[in-house]
Amino acid sequence: MKIIDSLRNHLVEIRDRFDPQKVKKIKKIRDFKSKKTRFIIYTSIVLFSLGFGLINLFKQEELSERNFRDKIIQNELKSSKEEISNWNLVDKIPFKNSFISIYQFQNKDGLNFLIIDRSNNQILFKTTIDTVKSEPKSDDPIALIQLLVFLSDTGREGKLNSFAKTENGWEVNGKEFKVELRYGQLVKVNDEEISQYPNVYLSQPAIRRLMKSFEKDPKKMMIGRVTIDEGELLITTREKDTGDGAPVYEIRSNSNSEVKITENKLIKKE
């Protein structure tokens, strides 16, 4: 009986606490006598405000990034949004008192990359990759892009102060770096083979998600072809340190941002 009485009293207390007549009399939070109730209300208000503020911030950043992209396409690339698809931020790296943004997009000419100084929105380097037409060499900006991502990811160079092309390679923060590419992919830095690739070719989020579904890490994938085939971007890749009999993955990305990866006869779409 004591348990039932206790339960009844508890239910009555809950009913009284939220009695509509009593609620109508409350004009401010301090009118709630229970400290626990006031704490819950204050916490809810704070969480709601933070959540709303974060959503607003994300929306503003997204709008700002979209406007920035449109200006670059129209003013710097002298193109239209219809001619460019799958615009993607590859990486952001601290540079001087600001940072550089590395972007990727595809058009009818191939897979394009830009290095943009965000302090003044100036394009520092740009390149278009189509390995069928021409295989990129070590003096192509794609070598610098991969080198910068590699140096940033490995912590060999933190903040960037300068980078430029030299006769023998690339200079970053006053240091000379000799690079070697294989099918346009960075494989050696100063004659040292790298263990994980700064795989900027597979940086598109949809590609990374699909590669993960195949249990493959983009940093361990070797690049084969990068070209435009039947209006779609085509990238072929296979896992590092595997023989000719290993599965080859064919990645296709169209102008509608649809991505398809084929492993032999196994197909996955997004």
C-alpha positions in Angstrom: 0.0 0.0 0.0 2.9 2.4 0.8 4.1 2.0 -2.7 0.7 2.7 -4.2 0.3 5.8 -1.9 3.7 7.0 -2.9 3.0 6.6 -6.6 -0.4 8.4 -6.2 1.2 11.3 -4.4 3.8 11.6 -7.0 1.2 11.7 -9.8 -0.8 14.3 -7.9 2.4 16.4 -7.6 3.0 16.2 -11.3 -0.6 17.1 -12.1 -0.5 20.1 -9.7 2.9 21.3 -11.1 1.5 21.5 -14.6 -2.1 22.5 -13.6 -3.3 24.9 -16.4 -4.6 27.4 -13.8 -1.3 27.6 -12.0 0.6 27.9 -15.3 -1.5 30.9 -16.3 -0.4 32.7 -13.1 3.3 32.3 -14.0 4.7 35.5 -15.5 8.4 34.8 -15.3 10.8 31.9 -14.8 11.5 32.8 -11.2 7.8 32.2 -10.4 8.6 28.4 -10.6 9.4 27.4 -7.0 11.3 24.3 -7.9 15.0 24.9 -8.6 15.1 21.8 -10.7 12.3 23.1 -12.9 14.0 26.5 -13.3 17.3 24.7 -14.2 15.5 22.6 -16.9 13.9 25.7 -18.4 17.1 27.7 -18.4 19.0 24.8 -19.9 16.4 24.3 -22.6 16.5 28.0 -23.5 20.3 28.0 -23.8 20.4 24.8 -25.9 17.7 26.1 -28.2 19.5 29.4 -28.6 22.8 27.6 -29.3 21.2 25.2 -31.8 19.4 28.0 -33.6 22.6 30.1 -33.7 24.6 27.2 -35.1 22.0 26.5 -37.8 22.0 30.1 -38.7 25.8 30.2 -38.9 26.0 27.1 -41.1 23.4 28.6 -43.5 25.3 31.9 -43.7 28.6 30.1 -44.3 26.9 27.9 -47.0 25.5 31.0 -48.7 28.8 32.9 -48.5 30.6 29.9 -50.0 28.1 29.6 -52.8 28.4 33.3 -53.6 32.2 33.0 -53.6 32.0 30.1 -56.0 29.7 31.9 -58.4 32.0 34.9 -58.5 35.0 32.8 -59.2 33.2 31.0 -62.0 31.9 34.1 -63.6 34.7 36.6 -63.0 37.9 34.6 -62.9 37.1 31.5 -65.0 34.8 33.4 -67.4 32.4 30.5 -67.4 28.8 29.7 -66.4 27.5 27.6 -63.6 25.9 25.2 -66.2 29.4 24.4 -67.6 30.8 23.5 -64.3 29.8 20.6 -61.9 30.8 18.9 -58.8 32.6 22.0 -57.3 34.3 20.7 -54.2 36.6 22.1 -51.5 39.6 19.7 -51.4 41.5 21.4 -48.5 42.1 24.6 -46.5 45.7 25.3 -45.4 46.9 28.2 -43.3 48.8 30.7 -45.5 50.5 33.9 -44.2 47.8 35.7 -42.2 44.9 33.9 -43.9 44.6 30.6 -45.7 44.5 29.0 -49.2 41.6 27.0 -50.4 42.1 24.2 -52.9 39.1 23.6 -55.1 38.2 20.9 -57.6 35.5 20.8 -60.3 34.8 19.1 -63.6 33.9 20.5 -67.0 34.1 19.3 -70.6 37.9 19.6 -70.6 38.6 17.4 -67.6 39.1 17.6 -63.8 40.1 21.1 -62.7 42.0 22.3 -59.6 42.5 25.8 -58.2 44.6 27.2 -55.5 43.0 30.4 -54.2 44.4 32.9 -51.7 41.4 33.7 -49.5 42.9 37.0 -48.2 42.2 38.5 -51.6 40.4 35.7 -53.5 43.1 35.6 -56.1 43.7 32.4 -58.1 47.4 31.5 -57.5 47.5 28.3 -59.6 45.1 26.4 -61.8 45.3 23.3 -63.9 43.1 20.9 -65.9 43.8 17.2 -65.7 43.0 14.7 -68.5 45.6 12.0 -68.5 44.5 10.6 -71.8 45.3 13.9 -73.6 48.5 14.6 -71.6 50.0 13.0 -68.5 50.9 15.7 -65.9 54.6 16.2 -65.2 56.3 17.3 -62.0 56.1 21.0 -63.0 52.3 20.9 -63.3 50.4 22.7 -60.6 48.8 19.4 -59.7 52.2 18.4 -58.3 52.2 21.5 -56.1 48.7 20.9 -54.9 49.4 17.4 -53.8 52.7 18.4 -52.2 51.0 21.1 -50.1 48.3 18.7 -49.0 51.0 16.1 -48.2 53.1 18.6 -46.2 50.1 19.8 -44.3 48.7 16.3 -43.6 52.0 15.0 -42.3 52.8 18.1 -40.3 56.1 18.6 -42.1 55.2 22.2 -42.8 52.5 23.8 -40.6 51.7 27.4 -41.7 52.6 28.2 -45.3 54.5 31.5 -45.9 55.5 31.0 -49.5 55.5 28.5 -52.4 56.7 28.8 -56.0 57.9 26.8 -58.9 61.7 26.4 -59.4 63.9 24.8 -62.1 64.2 21.5 -60.2 60.8 21.3 -58.6 58.9 23.3 -56.1 59.9 25.6 -53.2 57.8 25.7 -50.0 58.7 28.0 -47.1 62.1 28.5 -48.7 62.8 24.7 -48.9 63.3 22.9 -52.1 61.2 19.9 -52.8 61.8 17.4 -55.7 58.6 15.6 -56.6 57.7 12.6 -58.7 54.4 11.8 -60.3 53.0 8.6 -61.7 49.9 9.1 -63.9 49.5 12.5 -62.3 49.6 11.2 -58.8 52.3 12.3 -56.3 54.3 9.2 -55.3 57.7 10.5 -54.2 59.0 13.6 -52.4 62.8 14.2 -52.4 63.3 10.7 -53.8 61.4 9.1 -50.8 58.3 7.1 -51.7 55.3 8.2 -49.7 53.3 5.6 -47.8 49.9 7.4 -48.1 48.8 9.4 -51.0 47.3 12.9 -50.7 44.6 11.7 -53.0 43.1 15.0 -54.2 41.5 13.1 -57.2 39.2 11.2 -54.9 38.3 14.1 -52.6 34.6 14.4 -53.7 32.5 13.5 -50.7 30.2 11.1 -52.7 33.3 9.3 -54.0 34.8 8.9 -50.5 31.5 7.5 -49.2 31.3 4.9 -51.9 34.9 4.0 -51.6 34.3 3.4 -47.9 31.4 1.1 -48.8 34.1 -0.9 -50.7 36.2 -0.7 -47.6 38.9 1.2 -49.5 40.9 4.2 -48.2 41.5 6.9 -50.8 45.0 7.5 -49.3 45.9 4.0 -50.4 44.5 4.1 -53.9 46.7 4.5 -57.0 45.3 6.6 -59.8 45.2 5.3 -63.4 43.2 7.4 -65.9 41.5 10.7 -65.3 39.6 11.8 -68.3 36.2 12.8 -69.7 34.4 9.9 -71.3 31.0 10.2 -72.9 30.4 13.5 -71.0 31.3 12.0 -67.6 34.4 12.3 -65.5 36.1 8.9 -65.5 38.7 8.0 -62.9 40.3 4.5 -62.7 42.0 3.4 -59.5 43.3 0.3 -57.7 44.7 -0.4 -54.2 48.4 0.4 -53.6 50.9 -2.5 -53.6 48.6 -4.8 -55.4 49.3 -6.7 -58.6 47.7 -6.6 -62.0 45.1 -9.1 -61.0 43.7 -6.8 -58.2 40.3 -5.2 -58.7 40.3 -2.0 -60.7 37.6 0.6 -59.6 36.0 2.7 -62.3 34.6 5.9 -60.9 32.1 7.9 -63.0 30.8 11.3 -62.1 28.3 13.2 -64.2 27.1 16.8 -64.4 24.1 16.0 -62.2 26.5 15.2 -59.3 25.7 11.5 -59.6 28.6 9.1 -58.8 28.9 5.5 -59.8 31.7 3.1 -58.8 32.2 -0.2 -60.6 34.4 -3.0 -59.2 34.6 -5.6 -62.0 30.8 -6.4 -62.2 29.8 -5.0 -58.8 28.1 -1.6 -59.1 27.3 0.9 -56.4 25.5 4.2 -57.0 24.8 7.4 -55.1 
